Amino acid sequence: MATSYSIKSAFKLNSGYEIPRLGFGVYQTPPAETEKACLEALNNGYRHIDSAAAYRNEEGCGDAIRSSKLPRSEIYFTSKIPRAGMSYANAKAQIETSLKTSGFDYIDLMLIHSPYGGSAARKEVWKALVEAVEEGKIRSIGISNYGVHHLDELEKHIAELEAERGKGKGGVISVGQWEVHPWCPRNDIAEWCAKRNIALEAYAPVVRGERFGEKVLVELAKKYSKTEAQILLRWSLQKGYVPLPKSVTPSRIKENAGLYDFELTKEDMDKLEFDEYSPVCWDPVQSPIDN
């Protein structure tokens, strides 16, 4: 039941590891502010930090985790291979750079940040991630911003790698990350992931605040005595997703973790089902297979 969720709730991944169901995003968080924001999040119970090479703030994330004095094993850290890293050699180099920059001897989750680069490049980068898992440098791997056509192709690549490298050596998809919220629900992707037990992480879960003030959100916030952001984050949790709210404001960081003392009814969840496709971020999902 949804009511059983707590800030300690986790999703058991196909890799065998667990990922906390609430993450803290640091997209566009200035490097100079990252350590402070992440430390604030950790002090408010978050145990999952989502970074990327392209964000240029992996170092601040690592510094915050060390400053927190929490055991490294209790904190889930994610990074991503950038568009510029879409080759086998570049991906291998980026993994080493991310380890060095963050100051860790392993990364919990490494994602391919986008499907750009073409089919051959996507297969090469996936192979580099698989090898890093085998070497103990990364624990779980996945993708971000892939469309269903890219996902279907990835399954073919995994089968090809198994044929080339040996049974069980094609890699396991554990996590996918997309912009997901009621106005960009990506139901086809959510269904694809659910059938395969792939954790779906939702970035921009509060729609960058662009939908605040909409009648349905205002009414639900009033009904539950919560903020509109909390309503959207709770929607994401109850859909089974892993929301990744971001903020540098201490009060909002705390507020975004205040999701566990209420539950949206089915009727109210249904009120947030829209037949709309309105992403507010970049959208590589619809890029062609041969991009």
C-alpha positions as CSV (number, residue, x, y, z in Angstrom):
1,M,0.0,0.0,0.0
2,A,1.1,3.6,-0.7
3,T,0.7,4.4,3.0
4,S,3.6,2.2,3.8
5,Y,6.0,4.5,2.0
6,S,8.6,6.3,4.1
7,I,11.7,8.3,3.3
8,K,13.6,5.0,3.8
9,S,11.5,3.2,1.2
10,A,13.6,1.5,-1.6
11,F,13.1,-0.2,-4.9
12,K,14.8,-3.6,-5.5
13,L,16.7,-3.3,-8.8
14,N,17.4,-6.0,-11.3
15,S,21.1,-5.6,-10.4
16,G,20.2,-6.9,-6.9
17,Y,20.9,-3.5,-5.2
18,E,18.2,-1.2,-3.8
19,I,17.6,2.4,-4.7
20,P,15.9,4.9,-2.4
21,R,12.5,5.9,-3.7
22,L,13.1,9.6,-3.1
23,G,16.1,11.3,-4.8
24,F,17.7,14.7,-4.6
25,G,18.5,16.3,-8.0
26,V,21.3,18.7,-8.6
27,Y,20.7,19.7,-12.2
28,Q,21.8,23.3,-12.8
29,T,22.9,23.5,-9.1
30,P,26.1,25.7,-9.3
31,P,29.2,23.8,-8.2
32,A,29.8,26.3,-5.4
33,E,26.4,25.6,-3.9
34,T,26.2,21.9,-4.5
35,E,27.9,20.7,-1.3
36,K,25.7,22.9,0.9
37,A,22.5,21.8,-0.9
38,C,23.3,18.1,-0.8
39,L,24.3,18.3,2.9
40,E,21.0,20.0,3.6
41,A,19.2,17.2,1.8
42,L,21.2,14.5,3.7
43,N,20.4,16.2,7.0
44,N,16.7,16.0,6.1
45,G,16.7,12.3,5.4
46,Y,17.5,12.0,1.7
47,R,19.8,9.2,0.9
48,H,19.9,9.4,-2.9
49,I,21.7,12.1,-4.9
50,D,21.3,12.4,-8.7
51,S,24.2,14.1,-10.5
52,A,25.8,13.8,-14.0
53,A,29.1,14.6,-15.6
54,A,27.3,17.4,-17.6
55,Y,26.2,19.1,-14.4
56,R,29.8,19.7,-13.4
57,N,29.0,19.2,-9.7
58,E,30.0,15.6,-9.0
59,E,32.8,16.9,-6.7
60,G,30.4,18.9,-4.5
61,C,28.1,15.9,-4.2
62,G,31.1,13.7,-3.1
63,D,32.2,16.4,-0.6
64,A,28.7,16.6,0.9
65,I,28.5,12.8,1.3
66,R,31.9,12.8,3.1
67,S,31.0,15.8,5.2
68,S,27.8,14.2,6.3
69,K,29.8,11.5,8.2
70,L,27.1,9.0,7.0
71,P,28.5,5.7,5.9
72,R,29.1,5.7,2.1
73,S,27.1,2.5,1.9
74,E,24.0,4.3,3.1
75,I,24.0,6.9,0.3
76,Y,23.0,6.2,-3.3
77,F,25.0,8.3,-5.8
78,T,24.2,8.6,-9.5
79,S,26.1,10.0,-12.4
80,K,25.7,10.0,-16.2
81,I,27.7,9.6,-19.4
82,P,27.2,12.9,-21.3
83,R,26.5,13.3,-25.0
84,A,30.1,14.1,-25.6
85,G,31.0,10.7,-24.1
86,M,29.1,8.6,-26.6
87,S,31.9,6.2,-27.7
88,Y,33.5,3.2,-26.0
89,A,36.7,5.0,-25.3
90,N,35.1,8.2,-24.1
91,A,32.7,6.3,-21.8
92,K,35.5,4.4,-20.3
93,A,37.4,7.6,-19.7
94,Q,34.3,9.3,-18.2
95,I,33.8,6.6,-15.7
96,E,37.3,7.1,-14.4
97,T,36.8,10.8,-14.4
98,S,33.6,10.6,-12.5
99,L,35.1,8.3,-9.9
100,K,38.1,10.7,-9.4
101,T,35.9,13.8,-9.4
102,S,33.4,12.5,-6.9
103,G,36.2,10.9,-4.8
104,F,34.5,7.5,-4.7
105,D,35.8,4.0,-5.4
106,Y,32.4,3.0,-6.9
107,I,29.4,4.7,-8.3
108,D,26.0,3.3,-7.4
109,L,24.3,4.1,-10.7
110,M,25.6,5.2,-14.0
111,L,23.2,6.2,-16.8
112,I,23.6,7.0,-20.4
113,H,22.3,10.6,-20.3
114,S,20.6,10.6,-23.7
115,P,20.3,8.4,-26.8
116,Y,22.1,10.8,-29.1
117,G,25.0,9.5,-31.1
118,G,23.5,6.7,-33.2
119,S,23.0,3.0,-32.7
120,A,26.6,1.9,-32.8
121,A,27.6,4.5,-30.2
122,R,24.8,3.5,-27.9
123,K,25.9,-0.2,-28.0
124,E,29.6,0.8,-27.4
125,V,28.7,2.9,-24.4
126,W,26.5,0.2,-22.9
127,K,29.3,-2.3,-23.3
128,A,31.7,0.1,-21.5
129,L,29.1,0.4,-18.6
130,V,28.8,-3.4,-18.5
131,E,32.5,-3.8,-18.2
132,A,32.6,-1.2,-15.4
133,V,30.1,-3.2,-13.5
134,E,32.2,-6.4,-13.9
135,E,35.2,-4.4,-12.6
136,G,33.3,-3.2,-9.5
137,K,33.5,0.4,-10.5
138,I,29.7,0.7,-11.0
139,R,27.0,-1.2,-9.2
140,S,23.9,-0.6,-11.5
141,I,23.4,0.8,-14.9
142,G,20.6,2.3,-17.0
143,I,19.6,4.9,-19.4
144,S,17.9,8.3,-19.5
145,N,15.7,10.0,-22.1
146,Y,15.4,6.9,-24.3
147,G,12.2,6.4,-26.3
148,V,10.6,3.0,-26.5
149,H,12.3,2.5,-29.9
150,H,15.7,3.1,-28.2
151,L,14.7,0.8,-25.4
152,D,13.8,-2.0,-27.8
153,E,17.1,-1.5,-29.5
154,L,18.9,-1.7,-26.2
155,E,17.4,-5.1,-25.6
156,K,18.7,-6.2,-29.0
157,H,22.2,-4.8,-28.1
158,I,22.1,-6.8,-24.8
159,A,21.3,-10.0,-26.7
160,E,24.1,-9.2,-29.2
161,L,26.6,-8.6,-26.4
162,E,25.6,-11.9,-24.8
163,A,26.3,-13.7,-28.0
164,E,29.6,-11.9,-28.4
165,R,30.8,-12.0,-24.7
166,G,29.0,-15.0,-23.2
167,K,25.7,-15.7,-21.4
168,G,24.9,-13.1,-18.7
169,K,27.5,-10.7,-20.0
170,G,25.2,-8.3,-21.9
171,G,24.3,-6.2,-19.0
172,V,21.1,-5.6,-17.0
173,I,18.9,-2.5,-17.3
174,S,18.1,-1.4,-13.7
175,V,17.0,2.2,-14.0
176,G,15.6,4.6,-16.6
177,Q,15.2,8.3,-16.0
178,W,12.8,10.7,-17.8
179,E,10.9,13.9,-17.3
180,V,7.6,12.5,-15.9
181,H,4.7,14.4,-14.3
182,P,0.9,14.6,-14.9
183,W,1.4,16.7,-18.1
184,C,4.1,14.5,-19.5
185,P,3.1,11.0,-18.2
186,R,5.0,8.8,-20.7
187,N,2.6,5.9,-20.1
188,D,4.2,3.9,-22.9
189,I,7.6,4.1,-21.3
190,A,6.2,3.5,-17.8
191,E,4.5,0.3,-19.0
192,W,7.7,-0.9,-20.8
193,C,9.7,-0.4,-17.6
194,A,7.0,-2.0,-15.3
195,K,7.0,-5.2,-17.3
196,R,10.7,-5.5,-16.8
197,N,11.0,-4.3,-13.2
198,I,13.0,-1.3,-14.3
199,A,12.9,1.6,-11.8
200,L,11.5,4.7,-13.4
201,E,13.1,7.9,-12.1
202,A,11.1,11.1,-12.6
203,Y,13.0,14.4,-13.1
204,A,11.2,17.7,-13.2
205,P,8.5,16.1,-11.0
206,V,7.1,19.4,-10.0
207,V,7.2,20.7,-13.6
208,R,9.6,23.5,-12.6
209,G,6.7,25.2,-10.9
210,E,5.2,26.0,-14.3
211,R,1.8,24.4,-13.4
212,F,1.5,25.9,-9.9
213,G,-1.8,27.7,-9.7
214,E,-3.7,25.2,-11.9
215,K,-7.2,24.7,-10.4
216,V,-6.8,20.9,-9.7
217,L,-3.4,21.4,-7.9
218,V,-4.7,24.3,-5.9
219,E,-7.8,22.3,-4.8
220,L,-5.8,19.2,-3.9
221,A,-3.2,21.2,-2.0
222,K,-6.0,22.8,0.0
223,K,-7.7,19.5,0.6
224,Y,-4.6,17.7,2.0
225,S,-3.1,20.8,3.6
226,K,0.0,20.3,1.5
227,T,1.9,22.4,-1.1
228,E,1.3,21.9,-4.8
229,A,4.9,20.5,-5.0
230,Q,4.1,17.9,-2.3
231,I,1.0,16.9,-4.2
232,L,3.0,16.3,-7.4
233,L,5.7,14.4,-5.6
234,R,3.2,12.2,-3.8
235,W,1.6,11.5,-7.1
236,S,4.9,10.3,-8.4
237,L,5.5,8.1,-5.4
238,Q,2.1,6.5,-5.7
239,K,2.6,5.8,-9.4
240,G,5.6,3.8,-8.3
241,Y,8.2,6.2,-9.6
242,V,11.4,7.6,-8.0
243,P,10.9,11.4,-8.0
244,L,14.0,13.6,-8.1
245,P,13.1,17.0,-6.8
246,K,15.8,19.7,-6.8
247,S,16.3,22.9,-4.8
248,V,19.0,25.0,-3.1
249,T,16.5,26.5,-0.6
250,P,16.6,24.7,2.8
251,S,12.9,25.1,3.5
252,R,11.9,23.6,0.1
253,I,14.4,20.8,0.5
254,K,12.7,19.9,3.7
255,E,9.2,20.4,2.3
256,N,9.9,18.1,-0.6
257,A,10.7,15.3,1.8
258,G,7.4,15.8,3.7
259,L,5.5,13.3,1.7
260,Y,4.7,10.4,4.1
261,D,1.9,11.6,6.3
262,F,-0.8,11.6,3.6
263,E,-2.0,9.6,0.7
264,L,-3.9,10.7,-2.4
265,T,-7.1,8.8,-3.0
266,K,-7.7,7.0,-6.2
267,E,-10.2,9.6,-7.2
268,D,-7.6,12.4,-6.6
269,M,-4.9,10.4,-8.5
270,D,-7.3,10.2,-11.4
271,K,-7.8,14.0,-11.4
272,L,-4.1,14.2,-12.2
273,E,-4.4,12.0,-15.3
274,F,-4.2,14.3,-18.4
275,D,-4.2,13.4,-22.1
276,E,-1.3,15.9,-22.7
277,Y,2.3,15.8,-23.8
278,S,3.9,19.0,-22.5
279,P,7.5,18.5,-21.5
280,V,9.2,21.5,-19.9
281,C,12.8,20.2,-20.4
282,W,14.8,18.9,-23.3
283,D,13.1,15.9,-25.0
284,P,15.6,13.4,-26.6
285,V,12.9,10.7,-26.2
286,Q,11.4,11.4,-29.7
287,S,14.8,11.6,-31.5
288,P,15.1,9.1,-34.3
289,I,16.9,5.8,-33.9
290,D,19.7,6.9,-36.2
291,N,20.2,10.3,-34.6
